[in-house]
Amino acid sequence: MQTNARQAEHPSHLEQTPRLNRAIGQLEGIKRMIENGEYCVDVMTQLRAVRSAIKTIELGVLSTHMRSCLAQTCGCGGDAMRDRQIEEIMTLLKKYE
């Protein structure tokens, strides 16, 4: 099966599962808040929290991608140099939304 072959080629992102589960729980809570007609600002506050959680997950997946997939193809000059360059990119991404 092609999916399994592709999975074998790429790093695992299973460490993101707990964060995903929390974000799903937050979304379910927001849905209940909306169904219960709760205050708009409270709903918006929770929506912002979910956005932040998703951003953290996204950055984690990107970091794993850069540390494994990207590093394999670029032939960077050693682990320390690669990690420094990756950290610079991650810092920029965290700074700008």
N, CA, C and O atoms as CSV, one atom per row, in Angstrom:
chain,resi,resn,atom,element,x,y,z
A,1,MET,N,N,0.848,-1.186,0.000
A,1,MET,CA,C,0.000,0.000,0.000
A,1,MET,C,C,0.888,1.241,0.000
A,1,MET,O,O,1.865,1.295,0.746
A,2,GLN,N,N,0.572,2.220,-0.807
A,2,GLN,CA,C,1.404,3.403,-0.966
A,2,GLN,C,C,1.495,4.217,0.319
A,2,GLN,O,O,2.561,4.754,0.621
A,3,THR,N,N,0.427,4.323,1.071
A,3,THR,CA,C,0.433,5.110,2.300
A,3,THR,C,C,1.484,4.581,3.274
A,3,THR,O,O,2.229,5.368,3.858
A,4,ASN,N,N,1.558,3.267,3.459
A,4,ASN,CA,C,2.543,2.702,4.373
A,4,ASN,C,C,3.966,2.963,3.900
A,4,ASN,O,O,4.852,3.229,4.711
A,5,ALA,N,N,4.186,2.888,2.604
A,5,ALA,CA,C,5.517,3.170,2.065
A,5,ALA,C,C,5.894,4.622,2.339
A,5,ALA,O,O,7.032,4.908,2.708
A,6,ARG,N,N,4.948,5.537,2.160
A,6,ARG,CA,C,5.222,6.948,2.417
A,6,ARG,C,C,5.490,7.187,3.901
A,6,ARG,O,O,6.354,7.991,4.251
A,7,GLN,N,N,4.761,6.501,4.769
A,7,GLN,CA,C,4.966,6.666,6.203
A,7,GLN,C,C,6.362,6.222,6.612
A,7,GLN,O,O,6.970,6.818,7.502
A,8,ALA,N,N,6.868,5.187,5.973
A,8,ALA,CA,C,8.192,4.686,6.306
A,8,ALA,C,C,9.277,5.684,5.910
A,8,ALA,O,O,10.358,5.683,6.499
A,9,GLU,N,N,9.007,6.528,4.930
A,9,GLU,CA,C,9.991,7.489,4.439
A,9,GLU,C,C,10.058,8.752,5.298
A,9,GLU,O,O,11.048,9.482,5.237
A,10,HIS,N,N,9.050,9.014,6.075
A,10,HIS,CA,C,8.946,10.278,6.795
A,10,HIS,C,C,8.979,10.063,8.304
A,10,HIS,O,O,8.611,8.996,8.794
A,11,PRO,N,N,9.424,11.085,9.037
A,11,PRO,CA,C,9.489,10.953,10.486
A,11,PRO,C,C,8.090,10.901,11.099
A,11,PRO,O,O,7.108,11.336,10.498
A,12,SER,N,N,8.034,10.372,12.279
A,12,SER,CA,C,6.773,10.289,13.008
A,12,SER,C,C,6.465,11.620,13.688
A,12,SER,O,O,7.362,12.308,14.176
A,13,HIS,N,N,5.201,11.963,13.710
A,13,HIS,CA,C,4.733,13.148,14.417
A,13,HIS,C,C,3.827,12.738,15.583
A,13,HIS,O,O,3.015,13.531,16.058
A,14,LEU,N,N,3.975,11.509,16.030
A,14,LEU,CA,C,3.117,10.996,17.098
A,14,LEU,C,C,3.237,11.799,18.388
A,14,LEU,O,O,2.310,11.812,19.198
A,15,GLU,N,N,4.387,12.478,18.587
A,15,GLU,CA,C,4.541,13.275,19.804
A,15,GLU,C,C,3.561,14.442,19.833
A,15,GLU,O,O,3.359,15.059,20.879
A,16,GLN,N,N,2.954,14.745,18.691
A,16,GLN,CA,C,1.964,15.831,18.618
A,16,GLN,C,C,0.568,15.359,19.012
A,16,GLN,O,O,-0.329,16.182,19.190
A,17,THR,N,N,0.369,14.054,19.150
A,17,THR,CA,C,-0.958,13.505,19.446
A,17,THR,C,C,-1.577,14.089,20.719
A,17,THR,O,O,-2.752,14.455,20.689
A,18,PRO,N,N,-0.846,14.194,21.834
A,18,PRO,CA,C,-1.477,14.792,23.023
A,18,PRO,C,C,-1.933,16.241,22.777
A,18,PRO,O,O,-2.998,16.643,23.246
A,19,ARG,N,N,-1.143,17.005,22.058
A,19,ARG,CA,C,-1.539,18.384,21.747
A,19,ARG,C,C,-2.781,18.406,20.862
A,19,ARG,O,O,-3.687,19.215,21.062
A,20,LEU,N,N,-2.809,17.507,19.884
A,20,LEU,CA,C,-3.987,17.416,19.018
A,20,LEU,C,C,-5.226,17.045,19.821
A,20,LEU,O,O,-6.301,17.611,19.618
A,21,ASN,N,N,-5.070,16.096,20.731
A,21,ASN,CA,C,-6.206,15.689,21.564
A,21,ASN,C,C,-6.721,16.852,22.415
A,21,ASN,O,O,-7.929,17.018,22.582
A,22,ARG,N,N,-5.793,17.657,22.954
A,22,ARG,CA,C,-6.212,18.830,23.737
A,22,ARG,C,C,-6.949,19.840,22.865
A,22,ARG,O,O,-7.967,20.396,23.276
A,23,ALA,N,N,-6.434,20.074,21.660
A,23,ALA,CA,C,-7.078,21.022,20.747
A,23,ALA,C,C,-8.469,20.526,20.360
A,23,ALA,O,O,-9.412,21.315,20.292
A,24,ILE,N,N,-8.599,19.233,20.109
A,24,ILE,CA,C,-9.913,18.661,19.796
A,24,ILE,C,C,-10.864,18.858,20.968
A,24,ILE,O,O,-12.025,19.217,20.776
A,25,GLY,N,N,-10.374,18.624,22.179
A,25,GLY,CA,C,-11.186,18.845,23.374
A,25,GLY,C,C,-11.619,20.302,23.504
A,25,GLY,O,O,-12.760,20.594,23.861
A,26,GLN,N,N,-10.686,21.215,23.209
A,26,GLN,CA,C,-11.019,22.641,23.248
A,26,GLN,C,C,-12.101,22.966,22.224
A,26,GLN,O,O,-13.037,23.705,22.530
A,27,LEU,N,N,-11.985,22.429,21.025
A,27,LEU,CA,C,-12.987,22.680,19.989
A,27,LEU,C,C,-14.355,22.132,20.382
A,27,LEU,O,O,-15.380,22.770,20.144
A,28,GLU,N,N,-14.363,20.956,20.982
A,28,GLU,CA,C,-15.633,20.395,21.449
A,28,GLU,C,C,-16.255,21.278,22.521
A,28,GLU,O,O,-17.471,21.463,22.564
A,29,GLY,N,N,-15.394,21.825,23.394
A,29,GLY,CA,C,-15.883,22.741,24.428
A,29,GLY,C,C,-16.447,24.016,23.825
A,29,GLY,O,O,-17.457,24.538,24.298
A,30,ILE,N,N,-15.802,24.518,22.785
A,30,ILE,CA,C,-16.293,25.719,22.109
A,30,ILE,C,C,-17.638,25.441,21.453
A,30,ILE,O,O,-18.546,26.272,21.501
A,31,LYS,N,N,-17.760,24.283,20.847
A,31,LYS,CA,C,-19.034,23.909,20.239
A,31,LYS,C,C,-20.144,23.918,21.287
A,31,LYS,O,O,-21.236,24.429,21.035
A,32,ARG,N,N,-19.868,23.356,22.459
A,32,ARG,CA,C,-20.862,23.359,23.543
A,32,ARG,C,C,-21.180,24.780,23.989
A,32,ARG,O,O,-22.335,25.112,24.254
A,33,MET,N,N,-20.147,25.618,24.069
A,33,MET,CA,C,-20.362,27.015,24.453
A,33,MET,C,C,-21.319,27.701,23.480
A,33,MET,O,O,-22.222,28.427,23.897
A,34,ILE,N,N,-21.119,27.471,22.192
A,34,ILE,CA,C,-21.971,28.076,21.171
A,34,ILE,C,C,-23.392,27.524,21.268
A,34,ILE,O,O,-24.368,28.270,21.198
A,35,GLU,N,N,-23.489,26.205,21.428
A,35,GLU,CA,C,-24.812,25.586,21.550
A,35,GLU,C,C,-25.564,26.093,22.781
A,35,GLU,O,O,-26.793,26.174,22.775
A,36,ASN,N,N,-24.818,26.434,23.839
A,36,ASN,CA,C,-25.429,26.935,25.072
A,36,ASN,C,C,-25.625,28.445,25.065
A,36,ASN,O,O,-26.120,29.015,26.037
A,37,GLY,N,N,-25.238,29.090,23.973
A,37,GLY,CA,C,-25.427,30.529,23.848
A,37,GLY,C,C,-24.569,31.345,24.800
A,37,GLY,O,O,-25.012,32.376,25.307
A,38,GLU,N,N,-23.348,30.895,25.048
A,38,GLU,CA,C,-22.476,31.619,25.977
A,38,GLU,C,C,-21.966,32.920,25.368
A,38,GLU,O,O,-22.053,33.138,24.160
A,39,TYR,N,N,-21.443,33.761,26.217
A,39,TYR,CA,C,-20.998,35.111,25.878
A,39,TYR,C,C,-19.953,35.088,24.763
A,39,TYR,O,O,-18.996,34.314,24.797
A,40,CYS,N,N,-20.164,35.958,23.776
A,40,CYS,CA,C,-19.308,36.000,22.578
A,40,CYS,C,C,-17.827,36.147,22.911
A,40,CYS,O,O,-16.988,35.466,22.321
A,41,VAL,N,N,-17.503,37.026,23.845
A,41,VAL,CA,C,-16.095,37.259,24.183
A,41,VAL,C,C,-15.468,36.006,24.774
A,41,VAL,O,O,-14.296,35.721,24.525
A,42,ASP,N,N,-16.236,35.259,25.553
A,42,ASP,CA,C,-15.720,33.999,26.107
A,42,ASP,C,C,-15.461,32.988,24.993
A,42,ASP,O,O,-14.458,32.274,25.022
A,43,VAL,N,N,-16.356,32.927,24.017
A,43,VAL,CA,C,-16.166,32.026,22.872
A,43,VAL,C,C,-14.926,32.443,22.095
A,43,VAL,O,O,-14.101,31.603,21.736
A,44,MET,N,N,-14.795,33.740,21.837
A,44,MET,CA,C,-13.633,34.243,21.097
A,44,MET,C,C,-12.326,33.945,21.837
A,44,MET,O,O,-11.321,33.606,21.213
A,45,THR,N,N,-12.344,34.071,23.143
A,45,THR,CA,C,-11.152,33.776,23.939
A,45,THR,C,C,-10.729,32.325,23.747
A,45,THR,O,O,-9.544,32.028,23.588
A,46,GLN,N,N,-11.699,31.433,23.763
A,46,GLN,CA,C,-11.390,30.016,23.577
A,46,GLN,C,C,-10.940,29.716,22.149
A,46,GLN,O,O,-10.070,28.872,21.936
A,47,LEU,N,N,-11.525,30.401,21.178
A,47,LEU,CA,C,-11.092,30.233,19.792
A,47,LEU,C,C,-9.639,30.663,19.611
A,47,LEU,O,O,-8.881,30.012,18.892
A,48,ARG,N,N,-9.253,31.754,20.258
A,48,ARG,CA,C,-7.855,32.201,20.187
A,48,ARG,C,C,-6.926,31.164,20.816
A,48,ARG,O,O,-5.824,30.924,20.322
A,49,ALA,N,N,-7.380,30.554,21.906
A,49,ALA,CA,C,-6.567,29.523,22.562
A,49,ALA,C,C,-6.348,28.334,21.628
A,49,ALA,O,O,-5.252,27.776,21.576
A,50,VAL,N,N,-7.387,27.950,20.894
A,50,VAL,CA,C,-7.256,26.838,19.956
A,50,VAL,C,C,-6.302,27.219,18.821
A,50,VAL,O,O,-5.486,26.403,18.392
A,51,ARG,N,N,-6.407,28.458,18.338
A,51,ARG,CA,C,-5.480,28.912,17.299
A,51,ARG,C,C,-4.039,28.796,17.766
A,51,ARG,O,O,-3.167,28.353,17.019
A,52,SER,N,N,-3.799,29.193,18.993
A,52,SER,CA,C,-2.454,29.112,19.553
A,52,SER,C,C,-1.996,27.659,19.651
A,52,SER,O,O,-0.849,27.339,19.339
A,53,ALA,N,N,-2.894,26.791,20.083
A,53,ALA,CA,C,-2.557,25.371,20.195
A,53,ALA,C,C,-2.219,24.779,18.833
A,53,ALA,O,O,-1.257,24.021,18.707
A,54,ILE,N,N,-3.000,25.116,17.817
A,54,ILE,CA,C,-2.756,24.617,16.470
A,54,ILE,C,C,-1.428,25.149,15.940
A,54,ILE,O,O,-0.686,24.428,15.272
A,55,LYS,N,N,-1.134,26.404,16.238
A,55,LYS,CA,C,0.143,26.985,15.797
A,55,LYS,C,C,1.318,26.222,16.421
A,55,LYS,O,O,2.319,25.964,15.752
A,56,THR,N,N,1.193,25.868,17.688
A,56,THR,CA,C,2.241,25.103,18.358
A,56,THR,C,C,2.433,23.742,17.691
A,56,THR,O,O,3.565,23.296,17.503
A,57,ILE,N,N,1.340,23.090,17.338
A,57,ILE,CA,C,1.407,21.797,16.654
A,57,ILE,C,C,2.070,21.966,15.288
A,57,ILE,O,O,2.937,21.181,14.904
A,58,GLU,N,N,1.653,22.994,14.569
A,58,GLU,CA,C,2.217,23.265,13.253
A,58,GLU,C,C,3.724,23.479,13.336
A,58,GLU,O,O,4.475,22.936,12.526
A,59,LEU,N,N,4.166,24.264,14.307
A,59,LEU,CA,C,5.600,24.507,14.467
A,59,LEU,C,C,6.346,23.234,14.835
A,59,LEU,O,O,7.478,23.031,14.398
A,60,GLY,N,N,5.725,22.380,15.630
A,60,GLY,CA,C,6.352,21.103,15.985
A,60,GLY,C,C,6.538,20.207,14.774
A,60,GLY,O,O,7.591,19.591,14.610
A,61,VAL,N,N,5.520,20.130,13.923
A,61,VAL,CA,C,5.618,19.323,12.709
A,61,VAL,C,C,6.673,19.908,11.774
A,61,VAL,O,O,7.468,19.174,11.188
A,62,LEU,N,N,6.674,21.225,11.639
A,62,LEU,CA,C,7.666,21.885,10.785
A,62,LEU,C,C,9.084,21.648,11.299
A,62,LEU,O,O,9.993,21.373,10.516
A,63,SER,N,N,9.271,21.752,12.600
A,63,SER,CA,C,10.586,21.530,13.189
A,63,SER,C,C,11.076,20.113,12.911
A,63,SER,O,O,12.232,19.911,12.538
A,64,THR,N,N,10.198,19.137,13.093
A,64,THR,CA,C,10.559,17.749,12.810
A,64,THR,C,C,10.909,17.587,11.341
A,64,THR,O,O,11.870,16.901,10.994
A,65,HIS,N,N,10.126,18.221,10.483
A,65,HIS,CA,C,10.400,18.149,9.042
A,65,HIS,C,C,11.778,18.720,8.723
A,65,HIS,O,O,12.557,18.116,7.986
A,66,MET,N,N,12.065,19.881,9.282
A,66,MET,CA,C,13.359,20.506,8.983
A,66,MET,C,C,14.511,19.703,9.556
A,66,MET,O,O,15.556,19.589,8.916
A,67,ARG,N,N,14.348,19.146,10.741
A,67,ARG,CA,C,15.436,18.398,11.374
A,67,ARG,C,C,15.697,17.056,10.689
A,67,ARG,O,O,16.805,16.527,10.774
A,68,SER,N,N,14.705,16.510,10.022
A,68,SER,CA,C,14.920,15.206,9.396
A,68,SER,C,C,14.861,15.300,7.879
A,68,SER,O,O,15.881,15.127,7.210
A,69,CYS,N,N,13.701,15.566,7.334
A,69,CYS,CA,C,13.526,15.542,5.869
A,69,CYS,C,C,14.405,16.570,5.174
A,69,CYS,O,O,15.146,16.233,4.251
A,70,LEU,N,N,14.326,17.802,5.606
A,70,LEU,CA,C,15.075,18.878,4.965
A,70,LEU,C,C,16.577,18.699,5.164
A,70,LEU,O,O,17.357,18.884,4.230
A,71,ALA,N,N,16.976,18.345,6.362
A,71,ALA,CA,C,18.398,18.179,6.651
A,71,ALA,C,C,19.019,17.062,5.811
A,71,ALA,O,O,20.185,17.150,5.427
A,72,GLN,N,N,18.248,16.019,5.526
A,72,GLN,CA,C,18.761,14.914,4.712
A,72,GLN,C,C,19.074,15.358,3.299
A,72,GLN,O,O,20.007,14.849,2.678
A,73,THR,N,N,18.302,16.303,2.786
A,73,THR,CA,C,18.479,16.706,1.392
A,73,THR,C,C,19.451,17.853,1.201
A,73,THR,O,O,20.001,18.014,0.112
A,74,CYS,N,N,19.680,18.663,2.243
A,74,CYS,CA,C,20.509,19.850,2.027
A,74,CYS,C,C,21.989,19.612,2.278
A,74,CYS,O,O,22.815,20.403,1.824
A,75,GLY,N,N,22.351,18.550,2.985
A,75,GLY,CA,C,23.756,18.280,3.252
A,75,GLY,C,C,24.427,19.408,4.015
A,75,GLY,O,O,25.562,19.777,3.715
A,76,CYS,N,N,23.725,19.957,5.003
A,76,CYS,CA,C,24.260,21.062,5.810
A,76,CYS,C,C,25.584,20.647,6.450
A,76,CYS,O,O,25.865,19.459,6.605
A,77,GLY,N,N,26.387,21.636,6.816
A,77,GLY,CA,C,27.714,21.392,7.380
A,77,GLY,C,C,27.694,21.020,8.845
A,77,GLY,O,O,28.166,21.799,9.673
A,78,GLY,N,N,27.175,19.884,9.193
A,78,GLY,CA,C,27.202,19.399,10.564
A,78,GLY,C,C,25.927,19.693,11.338
A,78,GLY,O,O,25.154,20.583,10.984
A,79,ASP,N,N,25.725,18.916,12.417
A,79,ASP,CA,C,24.510,19.023,13.221
A,79,ASP,C,C,24.362,20.377,13.902
A,79,ASP,O,O,23.268,20.940,13.927
A,80,ALA,N,N,25.454,20.906,14.456
A,80,ALA,CA,C,25.369,22.180,15.183
A,80,ALA,C,C,24.971,23.315,14.239
A,80,ALA,O,O,24.129,24.146,14.579
A,81,MET,N,N,25.568,23.345,13.078
A,81,MET,CA,C,25.245,24.390,12.095
A,81,MET,C,C,23.801,24.246,11.627
A,81,MET,O,O,23.070,25.233,11.536
A,82,ARG,N,N,23.395,23.017,11.332
A,82,ARG,CA,C,22.022,22.748,10.897
A,82,ARG,C,C,21.033,23.179,11.964
A,82,ARG,O,O,20.053,23.862,11.670
A,83,ASP,N,N,21.289,22.781,13.206
A,83,ASP,CA,C,20.381,23.129,14.298
A,83,ASP,C,C,20.283,24.631,14.501
A,83,ASP,O,O,19.202,25.144,14.791
A,84,ARG,N,N,21.391,25.345,14.354
A,84,ARG,CA,C,21.380,26.806,14.497
A,84,ARG,C,C,20.530,27.435,13.393
A,84,ARG,O,O,19.737,28.339,13.658
A,85,GLN,N,N,20.693,26.964,12.168
A,85,GLN,CA,C,19.911,27.499,11.052
A,85,GLN,C,C,18.427,27.190,11.224
A,85,GLN,O,O,17.577,28.040,10.960
A,86,ILE,N,N,18.127,26.002,11.655
A,86,ILE,CA,C,16.730,25.620,11.895
A,86,ILE,C,C,16.142,26.480,13.006
A,86,ILE,O,O,15.005,26.939,12.896
A,87,GLU,N,N,16.890,26.699,14.058
A,87,GLU,CA,C,16.414,27.523,15.181
A,87,GLU,C,C,16.127,28.949,14.718
A,87,GLU,O,O,15.152,29.555,15.163
A,88,GLU,N,N,16.958,29.490,13.834
A,88,GLU,CA,C,16.719,30.840,13.299
A,88,GLU,C,C,15.388,30.894,12.551
A,88,GLU,O,O,14.609,31.832,12.722
A,89,ILE,N,N,15.140,29.891,11.729
A,89,ILE,CA,C,13.883,29.836,10.975
A,89,ILE,C,C,12.699,29.692,11.927
A,89,ILE,O,O,11.683,30.368,11.764
A,90,MET,N,N,12.826,28.815,12.914
A,90,MET,CA,C,11.734,28.602,13.871
A,90,MET,C,C,11.437,29.889,14.646
A,90,MET,O,O,10.274,30.207,14.892
A,91,THR,N,N,12.472,30.623,15.029
A,91,THR,CA,C,12.283,31.886,15.749
A,91,THR,C,C,11.524,32.883,14.886
A,91,THR,O,O,10.619,33.561,15.372
A,92,LEU,N,N,11.882,32.976,13.619
A,92,LEU,CA,C,11.162,33.880,12.711
A,92,LEU,C,C,9.695,33.479,12.567
A,92,LEU,O,O,8.810,34.334,12.594
A,93,LEU,N,N,9.440,32.178,12.413
A,93,LEU,CA,C,8.070,31.718,12.258
A,93,LEU,C,C,7.245,31.967,13.513
A,93,LEU,O,O,6.065,32.306,13.418
A,94,LYS,N,N,7.848,31.803,14.687
A,94,LYS,CA,C,7.137,32.053,15.940
A,94,LYS,C,C,6.810,33.529,16.098
A,94,LYS,O,O,5.791,33.888,16.689
A,95,LYS,N,N,7.676,34.380,15.567
A,95,LYS,CA,C,7.520,35.813,15.728
A,95,LYS,C,C,6.379,36.365,14.887
A,95,LYS,O,O,5.632,37.231,15.343
A,96,TYR,N,N,6.243,35.870,13.667
A,96,TYR,CA,C,5.264,36.422,12.729
A,96,TYR,C,C,4.120,35.445,12.505
A,96,TYR,O,O,4.335,34.258,12.257
A,97,GLU,N,N,2.925,35.956,12.594
A,97,GLU,CA,C,1.754,35.098,12.422
A,97,GLU,C,C,1.267,35.130,11.016
A,97,GLU,O,O,0.285,34.464,10.688
